[in-house]
Structure formats: structure tokens, C-alpha cells
Amino acid sequence: MGWFEYIYEIDWQEDGVPYIAPFDIDTLKAYGIEADLDKQAWKEWLSKWRSHAAQSRKDIFTKRNQRFLYFIDGRKKIYSKVLLKGGVVGVFVEVLAGTVEWSLQRGIQVMFDTVSPPRGRRYFIVVDDIKENVDEELPDKIVLLPGEMEFQVVYIDGEERIDDTILQLMVELEKEEIKDIANKVAGDDVAIIWDGSLMALGEEYIYSNVPLVGFNRYMAMRYMPREVESIYDILYDLDVAERTPLFGITGFHENLSLVSSYIRLIKPEEEQPATIRGIALFETLHNSDNIPATLTELYDFLALMLPRLSTSAPFGQGTETLFPLLAAQGNLVHYFIPREYVAYLITKEVMNTRQKKD
């Protein structure tokens, strides 16, 4: 850890909100699946859907319902931000990903514990300017406790890339979790729900044995094609536990498409008249010419069931979220190391290195 003799400031303040680059909506196209992309067509479809929703509720809320949902999410924690010689910035960070199982009979079951801990990675993210300020060969890992606390070194081209890099590393870990769960569970009554947009995923995330559903809690307006934006007014008509007709999105990948639907999960009582806050976008990834007919049943189930698992996000964010995701996040946080202890180990290593050189 000789190159860390140049640390002259340690700061373990909280990280800011990561930046997510928007998609170029000009390349995207939308098409109707259950109804044409037209306000009147969507209103007529919604009226018919409401008429058979009562029977669907009877079929769903029964002891015979054996559907299982697997919710996947991740957490990140910045342990320490360091300033090296030449004003070069680096951060010690850990990312975790875990899964929570939900069923009508068993409720929420966390699928990780101290014996089988959640998937995790530790990184030291540093601006690559450090290579110009250190003569010695730089290590692949920063070892604070051999075999117990090691941080893989990741180089970035500018300090402004730190937040985005942490987000990408966490998403990559969540994608590993998705693949692992998809290999473990299967059946007609199984689905995986991931807290994120599927547009950035590839064909290897299309599973024949279990559908992967993307949950976008921020309305996903950043990447909606113009054809969908033009009929957003219909979303004001959605009541809790209602959805829009399915529609497809293409143009983000040569051979893939998204099948999407808006679902109202919550309706904030303090907001009158009705707003579109509390509505989330759900999406599944498919080969463009192979869209399963069973999606209608799946989205009906999500529309009728998920509002019972929904709440406003804590800490004043005011957005919609799902209790199983809160369970995953809340349990993951217990697997992080105390920030002060990591800062102590960093300081100890730096002081030991300086004493050896003296």
C-alpha cells in the first residue's frame, strides 16, 4: 500500500445521488398490443378491463394461488473518500445485491442470511491521473485485511464519473443475481421483479422458464417514445390496482422489444385533483417476434396484487415503492461494515507504510 503514503485528507461523507444518462427517445418507437396507441382506444379498453377485473380478483385472492414473485435489488455504501498526491480522488465502496421471495401464503421471505450472505463486491475507485503521480507499479487490489477486506481497484477518467461508475458496478452485481435466481426457480407461476429498466439488458435476460419484470418507480418518462407521451392524459383516469393496455417499445436494440404497462400502485390522498404520481411502469424484455400470450395474465396479476404490497418510499422521497424491495434494502444494509472501522484500517495502513519508509 505504498502509493497510499500520499494521502493527506480522509473524508467519509455520504455519497450524492447517482446520475443516470437519459436514452435518446428519437430512436424509439411504440406500438399497441392490447389496444391502439390512441386516447379513445385506451379509454374503451380500460372500461372493458374494469368489467372483468372483479372476476380476476376472485381468482387471484384465493388460497389456491401458488404464484411466487422474486424481488431483486441492490445497495451501495461509500466507506471513505480519499485525496491523494496531485489532488487525485479515490473512494472505497461496497455494493451488495439480494433477493426477497413473496407469495400469498408465505408472505415475504429474505433469501440471504449470515450463513448464505448476499452477493457483494468491494472496490477502490480512483481517477487514473494517479498513474502520473506514482512511480511504483499500482496494485490490482487494496488489502486492508488479507482475505477478509480487499478492494478491487477500478480506474476512471474523471472525478465526475465516480457516481455513475458506482451505479454501474451495482447494476452489474444485480444482473449476476438475476441470472442466479433465474437458474434456481422455474414454473408457470413464477416471476422475477427487478428494480430497474430492462432496456439496458441484453438477450441473455430473456428466460423461457421465468419472466423478468422491470419495475421503474419514476414513471420512466425519460425514455418514452413520442407515441406514448401523446396519450399520457389517460393515466389520470387510472385508479389504484388498474393498468393501461400493454404496448411495445422497439428501437433500443436490433432484435429486442419491451412489453410495458403502467400500473397505479398508490394514490396520494393529499393530492387533489388526481395526479399521475404513484403510477409505475412495468416492462418485460422479449425477442421482437416472440411475445408470449401469457403476459396478459401476468400483468393482470401485477396490477391487482402489487398495490397491496405498495407504499410511498420512506425518508420523504414521496415516490411509490414495494414492501418486498424495502425488505431487501433494509436487510442488505446490515451486511455493510461500519464506515468508521474502514477509515481506521485505511489510516492504520497509511501510518504503517510511512513508518517503514522512515
Beta strands, then each sheet from edge to edge (+ up, - down):
strand 1: 9-11
strand 2: 29-32
strand 3: 68-83
strand 4: 89-103
strand 5: 107-110
strand 6: 119-127
strand 7: 141-145
strand 8: 149-156
strand 9: 190-194
strand 10: 212-216
strand 11: 247-250
strand 12: 256-264
strand 13: 279-287
strand 14: 310-312
strand 15: 320-322
sheet 1: 1+ 3- 4+ 5-
sheet 2: 1+ 3- 9- 10- 13+ 12- 11+ 2-
sheet 3: 1+ 3- 4+ 6- 8- 7+
sheet 4: 14+ 15-
end
